[in-house]
Amino acid sequence: MGKHHSREFRESIAKLIVDGHRAAHDVALEKGLPDSTISRWVAAYRAARHTTDVKRTPNREELEKAKAAYIKEMKQIDRENELLKRTMQFLRGQDES
């Protein structure tokens, strides 16, 4: 029977490949592990990470809060744009003098 490696070890090897952008074959040679073992660890790591990366659908209250924040931000931007327009008109008026 083959060696048993800790979950932390398997995860660290998979992270080298997935997050560190290393070739699985190179890591396998470096660590003295079969390519097929590394491939299984990487697949398991990606699958576990995918399930934790999946976002849940926000509830109605969260959507309403986000909408209110968006509207507030848009009003602020509108005020700033209006101020910039007035400033430009004022400066153009001074150039003509």
Secondary structure, DSSP 8 states (H G I E B T S, - for coil): ------HHHHHHHHHHHHTS---HHHHHHHHT--HHHHHHHHHHHHHHHHHHH------HHHHHHHHHHHHHHHHHHHHHHHHHHHHHHHHHHHHH-
